[in-house]
Amino acid sequence: MTLTDWYAADSRVPVTLASGTWNIFTRIDGSGPWCTLFHGFPTSSWDWHQVWPTVIGRRRALAFDFLGFGDSDKPAAHTYSIHEQADLAVALWRRHGVTRTDLVVHDYGVSVAQEVLARHAAGTLGLALTSVTFLNGGVYPDLHRPQPSQLMLLDPVQGPKLAELVTADTFALALRATYAPGRQPSDAALAEQWAMVARRDGHRIGHLLIQYIRDRERHAARWVGALETTRVPRHFLWGMLDPVSGAHMAARLAEHIPGADLVRLDDVAHWPQLEDAATVRAHLERILTAATARP
């Protein structure tokens, strides 16, 4: 599947949130019970293309680009938040009549999933969660190790200036640092990821989107509590070489969630679904099969 194929398959749909009505790219394939996939920062739903055939082999799958990402609207004067992205997910579920879903989430998407879990625990989500599968992300904000470029984007003075200077080359350099040495992406793959970041001038709002790191800090108790206490089956497919959220994050997961289904991917870094798609596909097959068997 090519990037063009991915974005030609479905469309941008208007979704009304508290902040306004926005056009959001969505893609739906397959049949059967629902599975929803949340992508990471700073990329798009295209990150899931290598595992998509496995998911749609067992599920009716929904992937979408968060507000500010990919082919969705990217307002330049906007306060982006994880809570709003969770509202977006809920709005799409309602739009498509989803009453029950599995979740597969990565990076930025893990925080959205943690907010979804918090609402689920409070009884305010409005649908059932069958399982949640986490790929590398800052589930414990105190352990998150941002890259230098991310710290610069967070700075209120440097951030807007840096966003104006981002190019395909600087983007590629920063992203390569989060892939394992033996699993580096091709130039073509990086160009595809960049294309969706830069679409609709999205590379100019990185300093706004990166505020999710502050969201994590502010809501750490709520989101960590939701992760650790939920009764929804949790699975973790974790790249141990990830410099941002790798082995140190996995160690905390093992300590705080004893008996968790934690798969350590020893030679993988931040992007398991892209660096070792075959292994991720195999585990998703296992996880979704088990979820189907549960009442």
N, C-alpha and C positions, 0 to 999 in steps of 0.2 A: 504494500500500500504506500502511495506517495502522499506528500503533504497536500498536494492539490486534491487528491482523492478524498482525503480526510475532511477537508473543508468544503468540498463540493457536495458531500453526502447529505448534509442537513442544512440548517439555516439559522439566521439570527432571529430571535423571537423577542417581542417586547415584554418586559417584566417590570411590574410596578413595585417599587420599594418605598420606604418612607422618604428617601432622598429624591425620588423622581422615577420616571419610566425610562428604562435602559434597554438597548438591544443586546441580547446575550446569545452567543453562539452555543448551540446544543447539538448533540449527535446522539441518536437512539438507534440501536440495532438489536437483533436477536429476538427471542421469545421466552416466555416462562416468567418465573419470579424476577423481581427487579434487582439490579446491582448498580450502584452509583459510584463513580470514580471522581475523586478530588485531586487536582494537580498541584504542583508546587510553584515556588517563586524562583525565577521571574518568568517562567515559561508558559505552558498552555496544556490543554487536553491532548495535544499531539504527543506528549510524553508517554501516553498509554498505547500508542499504535501497535507496538510489538506484542503486547499481551492481549490486545483486543479480541483476536479470534478465539482465544481460550475462554474469555469471559462470555462472549456472545454465544459460544457453544453450549452454555449452561444457563444463561440468564438473558433477560431483556435489559440491556445495559444503557445507562445514561451517563454521558460525559459532557461537560460543558466548560467553557472558559469563564473564570471568575471575572467580575467587574474590574476593569483595568488591565486585563490580560488577554493575550491571544487575539481572537477576532471579535471579542465583545467590545462594547463601548469603553472608552478610556477618558473620562472627563478629567480635564487638567486642573480644574479648581474644585477639588473634592476631598473630603475627609474619608479615606478608606479605612475599613475596620473588619476584623474577623467576625464580629457580630453581624455586620451587614452581609457578609458573604454567607453566613449561616442562614440569614433571612432569605437570601437568594436561592439557596438550596431548597429551603422549605417551599418557597413560591413555585419552583419548578416541579417539585413533587406534587403539589396541589394541582398544578396545571395539567399534569399527566395522570392524575388519579392514583398516585403511588401511595399505598397504605402500609407497605412492608418492603424493606430493602436491605441488602448487604451493602457495606461500604468498603471501598479500597482507596487508601489515601496516602499521600506523599508530601513531605516537607511542609510548605504553607498549608496544604490541605489537612495535615494532622491537627493543626490548631482549630480549623473549622470543624473537624470531626469531634474534637474535644468539647467544643461549645455545643454541638449537636447532642453529644452524650450527656452533657449537663442538663439540657432541656428535656431529654428523654428521662433522666432520673427525676426531674421535677414534675413530670407528667404533662409538659406543655408542648412537646414536639408535634404531636398529632399523627404519628405513625410508629410502627414497630421497626426495630433494628434487629436483623437476623444475625449479623456478625460484623466486626470491623477488623480489617487487615491494614496494619500500619507499615509503611516503608519509611525509611530514614526521615526523621524530622525532630524538631525541638520539643518533644513531649514533656521534658523537664527544663523549663526556661533557665534555671540557674546553671545548667550544664551546657547550654547552647554556646558554641564558639563561632561567632560571626567571622566571615572573611574580612580582610582589611578594607576591601571595596565596600562591603556592607556597612562597616562602621563609619566610613566616610559619608555614605549616603544618609546615614542616620543623623549626622551632624546638621543642626539647623542652618549653619552658615555655609559649610562646604557642600552639603547634600544637593541643593538646587544647582550649584555650579557644576558639580560632577555629573549630574544628570544631563546637562547640556553638552558635555564632552564625550559621552559614551559613544563608542563606535563598534562596528562589527569585530574589529581586532581586539579592542580592550575587553569586550564581552567574552570573546572566545578564550582569551587568556585567563580571565577570572573563572570561567566555567571549567576549563581544563584542570584547574587546581582542585576541583571537587570530584574528579573521576580518578579511579585507581590507575597507578602507573601502567599496568598491563592491560588496561581496558579503556584506553583513550578513544574518544569519539573521532570520527573522520571529519575532515574540513567540511564536507557536504552536510553531515549531520548537524554540526554547529551552525552552519549557514541556515538550515531549516529552523533551528531554535531561535536564531537571531531574527529571522524573517517575521516570526510571530510576536517577538518582543517589540520590534520596531514598527509593526503594523499600527496604523492610526497614531503614529508618533508616541507609541508606548514607552520607548526608551527615554523619553523626556520626563516621565513621571515616576522613575524608580525611587526617588527620595520620598514620594508620597506612599507608594506601596510598601516600602521597607518598614513603615511604622508598625507593621504587624509584630515586630520584635518588642516594641513598647507595649503593645496589646498583651503579649505573652507575659510580660513582667507584671502588668497591672492585674491580670486575671489568673495568675499562676495558681492560687489556692483553689479556685473554682475548677479550672481545667485539669489540674493534676488530680484533684479529688474525684472528678468525673471519670478520669482514666482508671484510677486505682480501685474504685468502688463499684463500677458498673457490673451488672450481671449479664450484659451482652457479651457473647464469646469474643475474645480478643486474640488476634494473631499478629506476630511481628516478624517481618522479613527484613533483616538488618545488615546493611553493608558495614563491615567492621573497620574498613580503612577510611571511612568518611571523616575528614578533618573537622567537620562542623558538628555532626551528631552521630558519631560512630561508636566505637567500642566502649567509650566511657558512658554513653547513653544506654547501651545494651546492658552494661553491668548494673546500672540503677534499676532498669526494668526487671532484671532477674532477681534483684534483692527485694524490690517493693511489690512485685506481683509473682510470688512463688508459684511454680507450676505453669507459668504462662507458656503458650506455644510460641517460643522465641527461636527463630531460625537464624543462626549466625552465618553470614556469607563472608568468609574469611578474606577473599581476594577481591572484594567489591567495595566501592566507596559510596558516594551519596546517591547514586542513580541506579538502584538494583534493576528496575524494569527496563533500563536501557543498557546497562553494563552486562547483565546476565539474564536476559529475557527468558531463556530456556528454563532456568531454575525457578524463576518467579512464576512462569506459566505452570510448571508442574505443581508448585505449592498452591497456586490459586485453584487449580483443578481439584486438589485434595480438600482445600478449605470450603469451596463452594459445594462440592459433593457432600461433605459432612453437614453443611448448613441445610441443604435440601432434605437430608434425612431427619432433621430435627422437626418435631411437631410445631 
